[in-house]
Amino acid sequence: MIHNHPSGDPSPSRADIDITRAIIDAGKRLGIAVHDHIIVGTSGHVSLRAKGLI
């Protein structure tokens, strides 16, 4: 998954983390794997997997 933060700060919000975990849970039930969630901002990008958040 990937999305952008128009504010420019790619830091994941609590809502980003929560919805990612919910999508991962739903995907498991359907046999779909979510490998990562990347957030892009003007100052770079953040991988939730690399941060240990998923």
mmCIF entry with sequence, helices, sheets and N, C-alpha, C, O atoms, coordinates in Angstrom:
data_MODEL
# 
_entry.id   MODEL 
# 
_entity.id                         1 
_entity.type                       polymer 
_entity.pdbx_number_of_molecules   1 
# 
_entity_poly.entity_id                      1 
_entity_poly.type                           'polypeptide(L)' 
_entity_poly.nstd_linkage                   no 
_entity_poly.nstd_monomer                   no 
_entity_poly.pdbx_seq_one_letter_code       MIHNHPSGDPSPSRADIDITRAIIDAGKRLGIAVHDHIIVGTSGHVSLRAKGLI 
_entity_poly.pdbx_seq_one_letter_code_can   MIHNHPSGDPSPSRADIDITRAIIDAGKRLGIAVHDHIIVGTSGHVSLRAKGLI 
_entity_poly.pdbx_strand_id                 A 
# 
loop_
_entity_poly_seq.entity_id 
_entity_poly_seq.num 
_entity_poly_seq.mon_id 
_entity_poly_seq.hetero 
1 1  MET n 
1 2  ILE n 
1 3  HIS n 
1 4  ASN n 
1 5  HIS n 
1 6  PRO n 
1 7  SER n 
1 8  GLY n 
1 9  ASP n 
1 10 PRO n 
1 11 SER n 
1 12 PRO n 
1 13 SER n 
1 14 ARG n 
1 15 ALA n 
1 16 ASP n 
1 17 ILE n 
1 18 ASP n 
1 19 ILE n 
1 20 THR n 
1 21 ARG n 
1 22 ALA n 
1 23 ILE n 
1 24 ILE n 
1 25 ASP n 
1 26 ALA n 
1 27 GLY n 
1 28 LYS n 
1 29 ARG n 
1 30 LEU n 
1 31 GLY n 
1 32 ILE n 
1 33 ALA n 
1 34 VAL n 
1 35 HIS n 
1 36 ASP n 
1 37 HIS n 
1 38 ILE n 
1 39 ILE n 
1 40 VAL n 
1 41 GLY n 
1 42 THR n 
1 43 SER n 
1 44 GLY n 
1 45 HIS n 
1 46 VAL n 
1 47 SER n 
1 48 LEU n 
1 49 ARG n 
1 50 ALA n 
1 51 LYS n 
1 52 GLY n 
1 53 LEU n 
1 54 ILE n 
# 
_struct_asym.id          A 
_struct_asym.entity_id   1 
# 
_struct_conf.conf_type_id            HELX_P 
_struct_conf.id                      HELX_P1 
_struct_conf.pdbx_PDB_helix_id       AA1 
_struct_conf.beg_label_comp_id       ARG 
_struct_conf.beg_label_asym_id       A 
_struct_conf.beg_label_seq_id        14 
_struct_conf.pdbx_beg_PDB_ins_code   ? 
_struct_conf.end_label_comp_id       LEU 
_struct_conf.end_label_asym_id       A 
_struct_conf.end_label_seq_id        30 
_struct_conf.pdbx_end_PDB_ins_code   ? 
_struct_conf.beg_auth_comp_id        ARG 
_struct_conf.beg_auth_asym_id        A 
_struct_conf.beg_auth_seq_id         14 
_struct_conf.end_auth_comp_id        LEU 
_struct_conf.end_auth_asym_id        A 
_struct_conf.end_auth_seq_id         30 
_struct_conf.pdbx_PDB_helix_class    1 
_struct_conf.details                 ? 
_struct_conf.pdbx_PDB_helix_length   17 
# 
_struct_conf_type.id          HELX_P 
_struct_conf_type.criteria    ? 
_struct_conf_type.reference   ? 
# 
_struct_sheet.id               AA1 
_struct_sheet.type             ? 
_struct_sheet.number_strands   3 
_struct_sheet.details          ? 
# 
loop_
_struct_sheet_order.sheet_id 
_struct_sheet_order.range_id_1 
_struct_sheet_order.range_id_2 
_struct_sheet_order.offset 
_struct_sheet_order.sense 
AA1 1 2 ? parallel      
AA1 2 3 ? anti-parallel 
# 
loop_
_struct_sheet_range.sheet_id 
_struct_sheet_range.id 
_struct_sheet_range.beg_label_comp_id 
_struct_sheet_range.beg_label_asym_id 
_struct_sheet_range.beg_label_seq_id 
_struct_sheet_range.pdbx_beg_PDB_ins_code 
_struct_sheet_range.end_label_comp_id 
_struct_sheet_range.end_label_asym_id 
_struct_sheet_range.end_label_seq_id 
_struct_sheet_range.pdbx_end_PDB_ins_code 
_struct_sheet_range.beg_auth_comp_id 
_struct_sheet_range.beg_auth_asym_id 
_struct_sheet_range.beg_auth_seq_id 
_struct_sheet_range.end_auth_comp_id 
_struct_sheet_range.end_auth_asym_id 
_struct_sheet_range.end_auth_seq_id 
AA1 1 ILE A 2  ? ASN A 4  ? ILE A 2  ASN A 4  
AA1 2 ILE A 38 ? GLY A 41 ? ILE A 38 GLY A 41 
AA1 3 GLY A 44 ? SER A 47 ? GLY A 44 SER A 47 
# 
loop_
_atom_site.group_PDB 
_atom_site.id 
_atom_site.type_symbol 
_atom_site.label_atom_id 
_atom_site.label_alt_id 
_atom_site.label_comp_id 
_atom_site.label_asym_id 
_atom_site.label_entity_id 
_atom_site.label_seq_id 
_atom_site.pdbx_PDB_ins_code 
_atom_site.Cartn_x 
_atom_site.Cartn_y 
_atom_site.Cartn_z 
_atom_site.occupancy 
_atom_site.B_iso_or_equiv 
_atom_site.pdbx_formal_charge 
_atom_site.auth_seq_id 
_atom_site.auth_comp_id 
_atom_site.auth_asym_id 
_atom_site.auth_atom_id 
_atom_site.pdbx_PDB_model_num 
ATOM 1   N N  . MET A 1 1  ? 0.857   -1.164  0.000  1.00 0.00 ? 1  MET A N  1 
ATOM 2   C CA . MET A 1 1  ? 0.000   0.000   0.000  1.00 0.00 ? 1  MET A CA 1 
ATOM 3   C C  . MET A 1 1  ? 0.905   1.228   0.000  1.00 0.00 ? 1  MET A C  1 
ATOM 4   O O  . MET A 1 1  ? 2.042   1.183   0.469  1.00 0.00 ? 1  MET A O  1 
ATOM 5   N N  . ILE A 1 2  ? 0.379   2.318   -0.532 1.00 0.00 ? 2  ILE A N  1 
ATOM 6   C CA . ILE A 1 2  ? 1.120   3.574   -0.536 1.00 0.00 ? 2  ILE A CA 1 
ATOM 7   C C  . ILE A 1 2  ? 0.122   4.732   -0.551 1.00 0.00 ? 2  ILE A C  1 
ATOM 8   O O  . ILE A 1 2  ? -0.926  4.666   -1.193 1.00 0.00 ? 2  ILE A O  1 
ATOM 9   N N  . HIS A 1 3  ? 0.476   5.780   0.165  1.00 0.00 ? 3  HIS A N  1 
ATOM 10  C CA . HIS A 1 3  ? -0.308  7.009   0.061  1.00 0.00 ? 3  HIS A CA 1 
ATOM 11  C C  . HIS A 1 3  ? 0.593   8.181   0.405  1.00 0.00 ? 3  HIS A C  1 
ATOM 12  O O  . HIS A 1 3  ? 1.712   7.998   0.883  1.00 0.00 ? 3  HIS A O  1 
ATOM 13  N N  . ASN A 1 4  ? 0.098   9.384   0.159  1.00 0.00 ? 4  ASN A N  1 
ATOM 14  C CA . ASN A 1 4  ? 0.903   10.567  0.443  1.00 0.00 ? 4  ASN A CA 1 
ATOM 15  C C  . ASN A 1 4  ? 0.300   11.386  1.571  1.00 0.00 ? 4  ASN A C  1 
ATOM 16  O O  . ASN A 1 4  ? -0.886  11.275  1.882  1.00 0.00 ? 4  ASN A O  1 
ATOM 17  N N  . HIS A 1 5  ? 1.128   12.191  2.163  1.00 0.00 ? 5  HIS A N  1 
ATOM 18  C CA . HIS A 1 5  ? 0.699   13.175  3.156  1.00 0.00 ? 5  HIS A CA 1 
ATOM 19  C C  . HIS A 1 5  ? 0.925   14.557  2.545  1.00 0.00 ? 5  HIS A C  1 
ATOM 20  O O  . HIS A 1 5  ? 2.068   15.004  2.448  1.00 0.00 ? 5  HIS A O  1 
ATOM 21  N N  . PRO A 1 6  ? -0.133  15.231  2.136  1.00 0.00 ? 6  PRO A N  1 
ATOM 22  C CA . PRO A 1 6  ? 0.005   16.551  1.518  1.00 0.00 ? 6  PRO A CA 1 
ATOM 23  C C  . PRO A 1 6  ? 0.704   17.578  2.415  1.00 0.00 ? 6  PRO A C  1 
ATOM 24  O O  . PRO A 1 6  ? 1.237   18.575  1.928  1.00 0.00 ? 6  PRO A O  1 
ATOM 25  N N  . SER A 1 7  ? 0.698   17.325  3.731  1.00 0.00 ? 7  SER A N  1 
ATOM 26  C CA . SER A 1 7  ? 1.387   18.246  4.641  1.00 0.00 ? 7  SER A CA 1 
ATOM 27  C C  . SER A 1 7  ? 2.889   18.225  4.417  1.00 0.00 ? 7  SER A C  1 
ATOM 28  O O  . SER A 1 7  ? 3.598   19.147  4.823  1.00 0.00 ? 7  SER A O  1 
ATOM 29  N N  . GLY A 1 8  ? 3.380   17.157  3.761  1.00 0.00 ? 8  GLY A N  1 
ATOM 30  C CA . GLY A 1 8  ? 4.807   17.039  3.500  1.00 0.00 ? 8  GLY A CA 1 
ATOM 31  C C  . GLY A 1 8  ? 5.530   16.148  4.484  1.00 0.00 ? 8  GLY A C  1 
ATOM 32  O O  . GLY A 1 8  ? 6.606   15.640  4.171  1.00 0.00 ? 8  GLY A O  1 
ATOM 33  N N  . ASP A 1 9  ? 4.971   15.943  5.666  1.00 0.00 ? 9  ASP A N  1 
ATOM 34  C CA . ASP A 1 9  ? 5.581   15.113  6.697  1.00 0.00 ? 9  ASP A CA 1 
ATOM 35  C C  . ASP A 1 9  ? 5.118   13.672  6.511  1.00 0.00 ? 9  ASP A C  1 
ATOM 36  O O  . ASP A 1 9  ? 3.934   13.381  6.675  1.00 0.00 ? 9  ASP A O  1 
ATOM 37  N N  . PRO A 1 10 ? 6.043   12.757  6.169  1.00 0.00 ? 10 PRO A N  1 
ATOM 38  C CA . PRO A 1 10 ? 5.634   11.378  5.912  1.00 0.00 ? 10 PRO A CA 1 
ATOM 39  C C  . PRO A 1 10 ? 5.472   10.516  7.167  1.00 0.00 ? 10 PRO A C  1 
ATOM 40  O O  . PRO A 1 10 ? 5.231   9.314   7.057  1.00 0.00 ? 10 PRO A O  1 
ATOM 41  N N  . SER A 1 11 ? 5.597   11.098  8.332  1.00 0.00 ? 11 SER A N  1 
ATOM 42  C CA . SER A 1 11 ? 5.454   10.319  9.563  1.00 0.00 ? 11 SER A CA 1 
ATOM 43  C C  . SER A 1 11 ? 4.059   9.713   9.658  1.00 0.00 ? 11 SER A C  1 
ATOM 44  O O  . SER A 1 11 ? 3.066   10.405  9.435  1.00 0.00 ? 11 SER A O  1 
ATOM 45  N N  . PRO A 1 12 ? 3.979   8.410   9.993  1.00 0.00 ? 12 PRO A N  1 
ATOM 46  C CA . PRO A 1 12 ? 2.659   7.776   10.082 1.00 0.00 ? 12 PRO A CA 1 
ATOM 47  C C  . PRO A 1 12 ? 1.875   8.266   11.293 1.00 0.00 ? 12 PRO A C  1 
ATOM 48  O O  . PRO A 1 12 ? 2.414   8.404   12.391 1.00 0.00 ? 12 PRO A O  1 
ATOM 49  N N  . SER A 1 13 ? 0.600   8.523   11.069 1.00 0.00 ? 13 SER A N  1 
ATOM 50  C CA . SER A 1 13 ? -0.277  8.914   12.175 1.00 0.00 ? 13 SER A CA 1 
ATOM 51  C C  . SER A 1 13 ? -0.816  7.654   12.838 1.00 0.00 ? 13 SER A C  1 
ATOM 52  O O  . SER A 1 13 ? -0.681  6.555   12.300 1.00 0.00 ? 13 SER A O  1 
ATOM 53  N N  . ARG A 1 14 ? -1.414  7.814   13.987 1.00 0.00 ? 14 ARG A N  1 
ATOM 54  C CA . ARG A 1 14 ? -2.049  6.675   14.664 1.00 0.00 ? 14 ARG A CA 1 
ATOM 55  C C  . ARG A 1 14 ? -3.117  6.067   13.760 1.00 0.00 ? 14 ARG A C  1 
ATOM 56  O O  . ARG A 1 14 ? -3.271  4.847   13.706 1.00 0.00 ? 14 ARG A O  1 
ATOM 57  N N  . ALA A 1 15 ? -3.858  6.928   13.046 1.00 0.00 ? 15 ALA A N  1 
ATOM 58  C CA . ALA A 1 15 ? -4.892  6.440   12.133 1.00 0.00 ? 15 ALA A CA 1 
ATOM 59  C C  . ALA A 1 15 ? -4.272  5.634   10.992 1.00 0.00 ? 15 ALA A C  1 
ATOM 60  O O  . ALA A 1 15 ? -4.840  4.620   10.586 1.00 0.00 ? 15 ALA A O  1 
ATOM 61  N N  . ASP A 1 16 ? -3.120  6.062   10.465 1.00 0.00 ? 16 ASP A N  1 
ATOM 62  C CA . ASP A 1 16 ? -2.439  5.303   9.407  1.00 0.00 ? 16 ASP A CA 1 
ATOM 63  C C  . ASP A 1 16 ? -2.089  3.897   9.889  1.00 0.00 ? 16 ASP A C  1 
ATOM 64  O O  . ASP A 1 16 ? -2.304  2.916   9.178  1.00 0.00 ? 16 ASP A O  1 
ATOM 65  N N  . ILE A 1 17 ? -1.555  3.812   11.085 1.00 0.00 ? 17 ILE A N  1 
ATOM 66  C CA . ILE A 1 17 ? -1.157  2.523   11.659 1.00 0.00 ? 17 ILE A CA 1 
ATOM 67  C C  . ILE A 1 17 ? -2.381  1.645   11.902 1.00 0.00 ? 17 ILE A C  1 
ATOM 68  O O  . ILE A 1 17 ? -2.381  0.461   11.565 1.00 0.00 ? 17 ILE A O  1 
ATOM 69  N N  . ASP A 1 18 ? -3.418  2.229   12.487 1.00 0.00 ? 18 ASP A N  1 
ATOM 70  C CA . ASP A 1 18 ? -4.626  1.454   12.801 1.00 0.00 ? 18 ASP A CA 1 
ATOM 71  C C  . ASP A 1 18 ? -5.305  0.922   11.544 1.00 0.00 ? 18 ASP A C  1 
ATOM 72  O O  . ASP A 1 18 ? -5.699  -0.244  11.502 1.00 0.00 ? 18 ASP A O  1 
ATOM 73  N N  . ILE A 1 19 ? -5.448  1.763   10.515 1.00 0.00 ? 19 ILE A N  1 
ATOM 74  C CA . ILE A 1 19 ? -6.131  1.314   9.297  1.00 0.00 ? 19 ILE A CA 1 
ATOM 75  C C  . ILE A 1 19 ? -5.283  0.282   8.569  1.00 0.00 ? 19 ILE A C  1 
ATOM 76  O O  . ILE A 1 19 ? -5.822  -0.644  7.963  1.00 0.00 ? 19 ILE A O  1 
ATOM 77  N N  . THR A 1 20 ? -3.967  0.428   8.620  1.00 0.00 ? 20 THR A N  1 
ATOM 78  C CA . THR A 1 20 ? -3.082  -0.556  7.994  1.00 0.00 ? 20 THR A CA 1 
ATOM 79  C C  . THR A 1 20 ? -3.252  -1.917  8.655  1.00 0.00 ? 20 THR A C  1 
ATOM 80  O O  . THR A 1 20 ? -3.349  -2.935  7.969  1.00 0.00 ? 20 THR A O  1 
ATOM 81  N N  . ARG A 1 21 ? -3.288  -1.939  9.964  1.00 0.00 ? 21 ARG A N  1 
ATOM 82  C CA . ARG A 1 21 ? -3.476  -3.207  10.677 1.00 0.00 ? 21 ARG A CA 1 
ATOM 83  C C  . ARG A 1 21 ? -4.844  -3.821  10.382 1.00 0.00 ? 21 ARG A C  1 
ATOM 84  O O  . ARG A 1 21 ? -4.966  -5.040  10.262 1.00 0.00 ? 21 ARG A O  1 
ATOM 85  N N  . ALA A 1 22 ? -5.864  -2.987  10.266 1.00 0.00 ? 22 ALA A N  1 
ATOM 86  C CA . ALA A 1 22 ? -7.200  -3.486  9.938  1.00 0.00 ? 22 ALA A CA 1 
ATOM 87  C C  . ALA A 1 22 ? -7.226  -4.071  8.526  1.00 0.00 ? 22 ALA A C  1 
ATOM 88  O O  . ALA A 1 22 ? -7.846  -5.109  8.296  1.00 0.00 ? 22 ALA A O  1 
ATOM 89  N N  . ILE A 1 23 ? -6.557  -3.410  7.584  1.00 0.00 ? 23 ILE A N  1 
ATOM 90  C CA . ILE A 1 23 ? -6.504  -3.913  6.211  1.00 0.00 ? 23 ILE A CA 1 
ATOM 91  C C  . ILE A 1 23 ? -5.712  -5.217  6.159  1.00 0.00 ? 23 ILE A C  1 
ATOM 92  O O  . ILE A 1 23 ? -6.083  -6.133  5.425  1.00 0.00 ? 23 ILE A O  1 
ATOM 93  N N  . ILE A 1 24 ? -4.636  -5.311  6.920  1.00 0.00 ? 24 ILE A N  1 
ATOM 94  C CA . ILE A 1 24 ? -3.855  -6.551  6.983  1.00 0.00 ? 24 ILE A CA 1 
ATOM 95  C C  . ILE A 1 24 ? -4.728  -7.693  7.501  1.00 0.00 ? 24 ILE A C  1 
ATOM 96  O O  . ILE A 1 24 ? -4.716  -8.790  6.942  1.00 0.00 ? 24 ILE A O  1 
ATOM 97  N N  . ASP A 1 25 ? -5.482  -7.437  8.563  1.00 0.00 ? 25 ASP A N  1 
ATOM 98  C CA . ASP A 1 25 ? -6.370  -8.471  9.117  1.00 0.00 ? 25 ASP A CA 1 
ATOM 99  C C  . ASP A 1 25 ? -7.421  -8.905  8.093  1.00 0.00 ? 25 ASP A C  1 
ATOM 100 O O  . ASP A 1 25 ? -7.679  -10.098 7.932  1.00 0.00 ? 25 ASP A O  1 
ATOM 101 N N  . ALA A 1 26 ? -8.025  -7.936  7.403  1.00 0.00 ? 26 ALA A N  1 
ATOM 102 C CA . ALA A 1 26 ? -9.033  -8.258  6.388  1.00 0.00 ? 26 ALA A CA 1 
ATOM 103 C C  . ALA A 1 26 ? -8.398  -9.030  5.234  1.00 0.00 ? 26 ALA A C  1 
ATOM 104 O O  . ALA A 1 26 ? -8.991  -9.978  4.719  1.00 0.00 ? 26 ALA A O  1 
ATOM 105 N N  . GLY A 1 27 ? -7.210  -8.632  4.834  1.00 0.00 ? 27 GLY A N  1 
ATOM 106 C CA . GLY A 1 27 ? -6.519  -9.312  3.751  1.00 0.00 ? 27 GLY A CA 1 
ATOM 107 C C  . GLY A 1 27 ? -6.204  -10.765 4.081  1.00 0.00 ? 27 GLY A C  1 
ATOM 108 O O  . GLY A 1 27 ? -6.310  -11.641 3.223  1.00 0.00 ? 27 GLY A O  1 
ATOM 109 N N  . LYS A 1 28 ? -5.819  -11.014 5.327  1.00 0.00 ? 28 LYS A N  1 
ATOM 110 C CA . LYS A 1 28 ? -5.524  -12.389 5.741  1.00 0.00 ? 28 LYS A CA 1 
ATOM 111 C C  . LYS A 1 28 ? -6.734  -13.289 5.540  1.00 0.00 ? 28 LYS A C  1 
ATOM 112 O O  . LYS A 1 28 ? -6.592  -14.432 5.105  1.00 0.00 ? 28 LYS A O  1 
ATOM 113 N N  . ARG A 1 29 ? -7.899  -12.795 5.846  1.00 0.00 ? 29 ARG A N  1 
ATOM 114 C CA . ARG A 1 29 ? -9.132  -13.581 5.676  1.00 0.00 ? 29 ARG A CA 1 
ATOM 115 C C  . ARG A 1 29 ? -9.410  -13.909 4.217  1.00 0.00 ? 29 ARG A C  1 
ATOM 116 O O  . ARG A 1 29 ? -10.074 -14.898 3.908  1.00 0.00 ? 29 ARG A O  1 
ATOM 117 N N  . LEU A 1 30 ? -8.896  -13.068 3.322  1.00 0.00 ? 30 LEU A N  1 
ATOM 118 C CA . LEU A 1 30 ? -9.116  -13.262 1.894  1.00 0.00 ? 30 LEU A CA 1 
ATOM 119 C C  . LEU A 1 30 ? -7.908  -13.886 1.193  1.00 0.00 ? 30 LEU A C  1 
ATOM 120 O O  . LEU A 1 30 ? -7.921  -14.092 -0.021 1.00 0.00 ? 30 LEU A O  1 
ATOM 121 N N  . GLY A 1 31 ? -6.874  -14.182 1.964  1.00 0.00 ? 31 GLY A N  1 
ATOM 122 C CA . GLY A 1 31 ? -5.669  -14.756 1.379  1.00 0.00 ? 31 GLY A CA 1 
ATOM 123 C C  . GLY A 1 31 ? -4.800  -13.731 0.658  1.00 0.00 ? 31 GLY A C  1 
ATOM 124 O O  . GLY A 1 31 ? -4.031  -14.083 -0.237 1.00 0.00 ? 31 GLY A O  1 
ATOM 125 N N  . ILE A 1 32 ? -4.921  -12.477 1.044  1.00 0.00 ? 32 ILE A N  1 
ATOM 126 C CA . ILE A 1 32 ? -4.153  -11.397 0.420  1.00 0.00 ? 32 ILE A CA 1 
ATOM 127 C C  . ILE A 1 32 ? -3.136  -10.880 1.438  1.00 0.00 ? 32 ILE A C  1 
ATOM 128 O O  . ILE A 1 32 ? -3.495  -10.509 2.555  1.00 0.00 ? 32 ILE A O  1 
ATOM 129 N N  . ALA A 1 33 ? -1.874  -10.862 1.041  1.00 0.00 ? 33 ALA A N  1 
ATOM 130 C CA . ALA A 1 33 ? -0.809  -10.379 1.927  1.00 0.00 ? 33 ALA A CA 1 
ATOM 131 C C  . ALA A 1 33 ? -0.538  -8.896  1.675  1.00 0.00 ? 33 ALA A C  1 
ATOM 132 O O  . ALA A 1 33 ? -0.474  -8.454  0.528  1.00 0.00 ? 33 ALA A O  1 
ATOM 133 N N  . VAL A 1 34 ? -0.383  -8.155  2.731  1.00 0.00 ? 34 VAL A N  1 
ATOM 134 C CA . VAL A 1 34 ? 0.059   -6.759  2.645  1.00 0.00 ? 34 VAL A CA 1 
ATOM 135 C C  . VAL A 1 34 ? 1.510   -6.756  3.102  1.00 0.00 ? 34 VAL A C  1 
ATOM 136 O O  . VAL A 1 34 ? 1.804   -7.045  4.262  1.00 0.00 ? 34 VAL A O  1 
ATOM 137 N N  . HIS A 1 35 ? 2.411   -6.429  2.189  1.00 0.00 ? 35 HIS A N  1 
ATOM 138 C CA . HIS A 1 35 ? 3.839   -6.507  2.496  1.00 0.00 ? 35 HIS A CA 1 
ATOM 139 C C  . HIS A 1 35 ? 4.374   -5.252  3.172  1.00 0.00 ? 35 HIS A C  1 
ATOM 140 O O  . HIS A 1 35 ? 5.321   -5.325  3.955  1.00 0.00 ? 35 HIS A O  1 
ATOM 141 N N  . ASP A 1 36 ? 3.780   -4.111  2.878  1.00 0.00 ? 36 ASP A N  1 
ATOM 142 C CA . ASP A 1 36 ? 4.269   -2.865  3.459  1.00 0.00 ? 36 ASP A CA 1 
ATOM 143 C C  . ASP A 1 36 ? 3.234   -1.772  3.215  1.00 0.00 ? 36 ASP A C  1 
ATOM 144 O O  . ASP A 1 36 ? 2.298   -1.941  2.434  1.00 0.00 ? 36 ASP A O  1 
ATOM 145 N N  . HIS A 1 37 ? 3.423   -0.667  3.893  1.00 0.00 ? 37 HIS A N  1 
ATOM 146 C CA . HIS A 1 37 ? 2.630   0.537   3.669  1.00 0.00 ? 37 HIS A CA 1 
ATOM 147 C C  . HIS A 1 37 ? 3.636   1.677   3.675  1.00 0.00 ? 37 HIS A C  1 
ATOM 148 O O  . HIS A 1 37 ? 4.282   1.941   4.689  1.00 0.00 ? 37 HIS A O  1 
ATOM 149 N N  . ILE A 1 38 ? 3.764   2.343   2.553  1.00 0.00 ? 38 ILE A N  1 
ATOM 150 C CA . ILE A 1 38 ? 4.709   3.441   2.374  1.00 0.00 ? 38 ILE A CA 1 
ATOM 151 C C  . ILE A 1 38 ? 3.927   4.746   2.391  1.00 0.00 ? 38 ILE A C  1 
ATOM 152 O O  . ILE A 1 38 ? 2.898   4.885   1.730  1.00 0.00 ? 38 ILE A O  1 
ATOM 153 N N  . ILE A 1 39 ? 4.441   5.698   3.162  1.00 0.00 ? 39 ILE A N  1 
ATOM 154 C CA . ILE A 1 39 ? 3.847   7.035   3.190  1.00 0.00 ? 39 ILE A CA 1 
ATOM 155 C C  . ILE A 1 39 ? 4.873   7.994   2.590  1.00 0.00 ? 39 ILE A C  1 
ATOM 156 O O  . ILE A 1 39 ? 6.036   8.010   2.994  1.00 0.00 ? 39 ILE A O  1 
ATOM 157 N N  . VAL A 1 40 ? 4.427   8.790   1.624  1.00 0.00 ? 40 VAL A N  1 
ATOM 158 C CA . VAL A 1 40 ? 5.299   9.707   0.901  1.00 0.00 ? 40 VAL A CA 1 
ATOM 159 C C  . VAL A 1 40 ? 4.955   11.139  1.280  1.00 0.00 ? 40 VAL A C  1 
ATOM 160 O O  . VAL A 1 40 ? 3.785   11.512  1.366  1.00 0.00 ? 40 VAL A O  1 
ATOM 161 N N  . GLY A 1 41 ? 5.989   11.931  1.503  1.00 0.00 ? 41 GLY A N  1 
ATOM 162 C CA . GLY A 1 41 ? 5.836   13.367  1.762  1.00 0.00 ? 41 GLY A CA 1 
ATOM 163 C C  . GLY A 1 41 ? 6.932   14.118  1.039  1.00 0.00 ? 41 GLY A C  1 
ATOM 164 O O  . GLY A 1 41 ? 7.804   13.505  0.423  1.00 0.00 ? 41 GLY A O  1 
ATOM 165 N N  . THR A 1 42 ? 6.901   15.429  1.105  1.00 0.00 ? 42 THR A N  1 
ATOM 166 C CA . THR A 1 42 ? 7.917   16.218  0.406  1.00 0.00 ? 42 THR A CA 1 
ATOM 167 C C  . THR A 1 42 ? 9.311   16.009  0.989  1.00 0.00 ? 42 THR A C  1 
ATOM 168 O O  . THR A 1 42 ? 10.310  16.227  0.304  1.00 0.00 ? 42 THR A O  1 
ATOM 169 N N  . SER A 1 43 ? 9.382   15.591  2.243  1.00 0.00 ? 43 SER A N  1 
ATOM 170 C CA . SER A 1 43 ? 10.689  15.399  2.875  1.00 0.00 ? 43 SER A CA 1 
ATOM 171 C C  . SER A 1 43 ? 11.182  13.952  2.785  1.00 0.00 ? 43 SER A C  1 
ATOM 172 O O  . SER A 1 43 ? 12.181  13.603  3.414  1.00 0.00 ? 43 SER A O  1 
ATOM 173 N N  . GLY A 1 44 ? 10.489  13.106  2.007  1.00 0.00 ? 44 GLY A N  1 
ATOM 174 C CA . GLY A 1 44 ? 10.925  11.718  1.861  1.00 0.00 ? 44 GLY A CA 1 
ATOM 175 C C  . GLY A 1 44 ? 9.778   10.737  2.006  1.00 0.00 ? 44 GLY A C  1 
ATOM 176 O O  . GLY A 1 44 ? 8.627   11.054  1.706  1.00 0.00 ? 44 GLY A O  1 
ATOM 177 N N  . HIS A 1 45 ? 10.111  9.529   2.477  1.00 0.00 ? 45 HIS A N  1 
ATOM 178 C CA . HIS A 1 45 ? 9.097   8.507   2.634  1.00 0.00 ? 45 HIS A CA 1 
ATOM 179 C C  . HIS A 1 45 ? 9.374   7.702   3.904  1.00 0.00 ? 45 HIS A C  1 
ATOM 180 O O  . HIS A 1 45 ? 10.480  7.718   4.444  1.00 0.00 ? 45 HIS A O  1 
ATOM 181 N N  . VAL A 1 46 ? 8.328   6.992   4.366  1.00 0.00 ? 46 VAL A N  1 
ATOM 182 C CA . VAL A 1 46 ? 8.435   6.149   5.555  1.00 0.00 ? 46 VAL A CA 1 
ATOM 183 C C  . VAL A 1 46 ? 7.778   4.806   5.234  1.00 0.00 ? 46 VAL A C  1 
ATOM 184 O O  . VAL A 1 46 ? 6.683   4.751   4.674  1.00 0.00 ? 46 VAL A O  1 
ATOM 185 N N  . SER A 1 47 ? 8.464   3.736   5.599  1.00 0.00 ? 47 SER A N  1 
ATOM 186 C CA . SER A 1 47 ? 7.927   2.384   5.471  1.00 0.00 ? 47 SER A CA 1 
ATOM 187 C C  . SER A 1 47 ? 7.460   1.932   6.851  1.00 0.00 ? 47 SER A C  1 
ATOM 188 O O  . SER A 1 47 ? 8.248   1.902   7.797  1.00 0.00 ? 47 SER A O  1 
ATOM 189 N N  . LEU A 1 48 ? 6.183   1.582   6.968  1.00 0.00 ? 48 LEU A N  1 
ATOM 190 C CA . LEU A 1 48 ? 5.685   1.095   8.251  1.00 0.00 ? 48 LEU A CA 1 
ATOM 191 C C  . LEU A 1 48 ? 6.367   -0.210  8.635  1.00 0.00 ? 48 LEU A C  1 
ATOM 192 O O  . LEU A 1 48 ? 6.612   -0.445  9.818  1.00 0.00 ? 48 LEU A O  1 
ATOM 193 N N  . ARG A 1 49 ? 6.683   -1.071  7.658  1.00 0.00 ? 49 ARG A N  1 
ATOM 194 C CA . ARG A 1 49 ? 7.368   -2.325  7.951  1.00 0.00 ? 49 ARG A CA 1 
ATOM 195 C C  . ARG A 1 49 ? 8.779   -2.045  8.474  1.00 0.00 ? 49 ARG A C  1 
ATOM 196 O O  . ARG A 1 49 ? 9.202   -2.648  9.461  1.00 0.00 ? 49 ARG A O  1 
ATOM 197 N N  . ALA A 1 50 ? 9.506   -1.140  7.827  1.00 0.00 ? 50 ALA A N  1 
ATOM 198 C CA . ALA A 1 50 ? 10.866  -0.817  8.260  1.00 0.00 ? 50 ALA A CA 1 
ATOM 199 C C  . ALA A 1 50 ? 10.872  -0.223  9.673  1.00 0.00 ? 50 ALA A C  1 
ATOM 200 O O  . ALA A 1 50 ? 11.816  -0.430  10.435 1.00 0.00 ? 50 ALA A O  1 
ATOM 201 N N  . LYS A 1 51 ? 9.823   0.506   10.010 1.00 0.00 ? 51 LYS A N  1 
ATOM 202 C CA . LYS A 1 51 ? 9.718   1.100   11.351 1.00 0.00 ? 51 LYS A CA 1 
ATOM 203 C C  . LYS A 1 51 ? 9.253   0.093   12.393 1.00 0.00 ? 51 LYS A C  1 
ATOM 204 O O  . LYS A 1 51 ? 9.217   0.404   13.584 1.00 0.00 ? 51 LYS A O  1 
ATOM 205 N N  . GLY A 1 52 ? 8.896   -1.120  11.952 1.00 0.00 ? 52 GLY A N  1 
ATOM 206 C CA . GLY A 1 52 ? 8.418   -2.137  12.890 1.00 0.00 ? 52 GLY A CA 1 
ATOM 207 C C  . GLY A 1 52 ? 6.983   -1.929  13.357 1.00 0.00 ? 52 GLY A C  1 
ATOM 208 O O  . GLY A 1 52 ? 6.576   -2.458  14.391 1.00 0.00 ? 52 GLY A O  1 
ATOM 209 N N  . LEU A 1 53 ? 6.221   -1.157  12.589 1.00 0.00 ? 53 LEU A N  1 
ATOM 210 C CA . LEU A 1 53 ? 4.849   -0.847  12.974 1.00 0.00 ? 53 LEU A CA 1 
ATOM 211 C C  . LEU A 1 53 ? 3.843   -1.862  12.447 1.00 0.00 ? 53 LEU A C  1 
ATOM 212 O O  . LEU A 1 53 ? 2.691   -1.885  12.881 1.00 0.00 ? 53 LEU A O  1 
ATOM 213 N N  . ILE A 1 54 ? 4.279   -2.698  11.514 1.00 0.00 ? 54 ILE A N  1 
ATOM 214 C CA . ILE A 1 54 ? 3.423   -3.793  11.014 1.00 0.00 ? 54 ILE A CA 1 
ATOM 215 C C  . ILE A 1 54 ? 4.260   -5.049  10.901 1.00 0.00 ? 54 ILE A C  1 
ATOM 216 O O  . ILE A 1 54 ? 3.751   -6.096  10.501 1.00 0.00 ? 54 ILE A O  1 
# 
